């Protein structure tokens, strides 16, 4: 048997489809080894720069050496060191020191593993939100355009998935948009609430740094402030254990899980509408809906969103349980779990947002199908209007109510028992009792008179709430997105 090449060898091992099949290159890089370990080195540089500025004996030459090797990472050496030391941070300290011999003595000076580990996680979480927010804004923008276009198009509303009063296609879309606007606000808040772990030492007491600075509390506080600012954060957590509180991860994944719930609901609605043949997601020219049934147009994009959104919603259970079992200043049973759930949450959110953007850019509406369904249900909904018109024409409300009850039951029997069309209005036209309003029937059955203030609500909502929320993202709205595999 031939020796497999590198590509074949990669195919012989499991790869997460979140990265290999779906997620964007930007989000994949955000959780990559290169981003992680490159950030570790930058954090060591920030620490050394700050310590030097506060009087520790660190030279310009040492700083310059570190700066020159931030991305010069020998991953093979680091892997060998970790296998030997069983400690990933120390493996990379040694690897960095190997290419920075002059700075070797001051790399990681006074720090604990969580200085690079936790602070890097916080940087990656912040950057992950910064990748997701413009994508969410683009989805909202595309749906807002759709809602505006169809603000006046009447459609049958459903409660309990049973026919209810009419709404409009645009108004229904605004229900989706409102949920996503809440998600936009929640993601912004969660990002802005993130603080830096900072320079806190092994149990969060900063004892090692207090010793380095010979008991000078002001210098220790200034060190924390300087490194926090260099990392791009406005604030650091004032108290930590060895790690930042794992409740922070709960907050982060909670807003992502909530986003997953919103997208699941939207895409479920689209799937139901596709079954009704009223609205469909994009369907490409050569796309195959079924290997056995060539006529099918399965809503596979919406199904993908629902499938992955379920995974996203369940991931919040991991940090909930992790935070609950962190003993005292920390325990290591959080580490392996967080490697999986934090990355997967952002990767999954990235995928479903990109997919929903693709869907929202190509939604197809079938007004004739919508109109036909309205005609089937509207006659029954119009009964109150007919009664009011008859009373105005001099009729008795109770007599009219009984007439309509009988005729509507007869029409319902035709629909349910014979499979025929709703002929209620034909029966009204044929009954001499209703002759005073026969000429009004067309206007009484105008679908637009049953949608209330739906068009006005759409216009006001988009103008006053949606468009203003998108202003910070205008420069990142971009063009259309092509669907991944």
BELSULDA-V665118 format. One record per pair of residues at least 12 apart in sequence whose C-alpha atoms are under 6 Angstrom apart, sorted by the first residue. I is the first residue (numbers start at 0). J is the second residue. Records with the same first field share a line. If there is no record, write none. Layout:
I: J + J
//
This chain:
21: 483
22: 346 + 350
37: 70
39: 115
40: 69
43: 107
45: 226
49: 222
61: 101 + 102
64: 99
77: 90 + 91 + 94
88: 112
109: 207 + 208
110: 200
111: 200 + 201
118: 196
125: 190
133: 472
137: 476
138: 356
139: 176
141: 359
142: 359
146: 169 + 172
149: 168 + 169
150: 169 + 454
151: 167 + 454
152: 167 + 168
153: 166 + 167
154: 166 + 167 + 168 + 369
155: 373
165: 449 + 450
166: 450
170: 453 + 457
175: 265
182: 258
194: 234 + 235 + 236
195: 235
196: 235 + 236 + 243
197: 223 + 227 + 235
198: 223
201: 241
202: 240 + 241
203: 239 + 240 + 241
240: 328
241: 328 + 329
245: 322
246: 322
248: 318
249: 318 + 319
252: 315
253: 315
256: 311 + 312
259: 308 + 312
263: 305 + 308
266: 301
277: 365 + 368 + 369
278: 363 + 364
279: 362 + 363
280: 358 + 362
281: 361 + 362
304: 351
311: 344
321: 333
357: 480
375: 421
407: 423
410: 422 + 423
//
